[in-house]
């Protein structure tokens, strides 16, 4: 998926677009481009690579007060200059940037564009050529755009310039995030609020199959049929400083260190005036009323869901199943009579999750979204939303959102039915303190990363029960930013085959925070050590040995994943740093995957 931004107003648009794209780079960074309406012409500059590479090739003398920009995570067409956006129609009258995937591009080429010579391998170029074709057949621009929308199958957030009308910025949206930002004497569009927050905090949510006609004075929203839509604006609960690195070398380091604060913020946001747990009653009732909770998520959020299942079953006594979103659609489990679907998504835009949300809503089931982004697609389309209050998470590798998800899940479970009388707020308060002490041990993590990881081509995290779920997240962190092939493995399962991979100096990191399995995992450590592995142990103090490498102050075992993941986040950070990898924007990845 990609990021788009557009501006029409009175200021020179270059820095506004480039700055907005930099805020969106976390969404995709294979290539970038900008188009500026300048003296009855449209100047286009696009380049493979990052925004900084685009800056390097931009003609600084080109100015204009209308422009669009794009930062790309390639889906169709390799990431190169030709395939980067913006794309132009054959006469160069129309210029367009697109986030999403057009599923029927080939049929449209066949049906409407056989005589067109395409310049790129992208699905996006089909859109801009279609608009030109319909205009060349006599349609007004607005109608041609809405006609094009009616032919498209798939997802799109579009920003469009018409060389013959330098006073208008067009936009359109279906299944891919797009917001319009209202300013004084200017207006903007963007893939999310952060791209515009330096200029306005006054946004319109744009719904599927809506079309926008934007001038510097006003924003008009229409349905695909041309009916005018009126809608109030809203303000995003972020401010511009949240999206800056400050003195941190990387967003990931900043976000790791924000975790204690986030836990404390969650406690306060989910407290009532007496300091007791508060969750919207309708949400609590919906969870109580269901006969099974289905947690749907991807990646790190899926890993948080695995921990959440433990809370709902052990604290609330609610049967729970955790399903990877992209699997659910094609392999739906046998559902119970009264299921409730809980979507966990930091961005609230993950297409795999949204596809499930659309399906289960069609089946008439209730839905709840746990997300970090108010007003996100999943949030808007679910019956209810629980917010993470983690602040913008910019680094592609999720850290504070993961622990925030786990914290909110524990609060919800305890609010539904606290069968074990756990004092969640007291335990979360201890977790926040323990996180702070763990954040102070950076030199140790850096040393361990250098000793065990930097020269390794593979690595294993092993654990049992809750520790196994932590290992899944710990291994995703390590592989996605350091590119070391890492597996999170159930410690008891190793001997059933995978232990064949253990050879001299293979790093094996054991996580031990559950008393019931302490000795079992320690015997697994001996098994791999006997086969040459280089072992490291992360353990809870009450279970630790003097040879353990990282010892965590004692916390409630149910909430121990919130603490045990901190060293793993740092180990991944330092392994990537020492290997010279791009920590905040790892290769091939994007922060929010808005394509299935
Ligand atoms: C996390 O480190 C990854 N970048 C990725 O797995 C992410 O958790 C996943 O894409 C889900 O994103 P979401 O929480 O925004 O839905």
Boltz pocket constraint, residues with backbone or C-beta under 6 A from the ligand:
constraints:
  - pocket:
      binder: B
      contacts: [[A, 298], [A, 299], [A, 300], [A, 301], [A, 344], [A, 345], [A, 346], [A, 347], [A, 348], [A, 349], [A, 350], [A, 353], [A, 396], [A, 397], [A, 398], [A, 399], [A, 476], [A, 480], [A, 590], [A, 591], [A, 592], [A, 593]]
      max_distance: 6.0
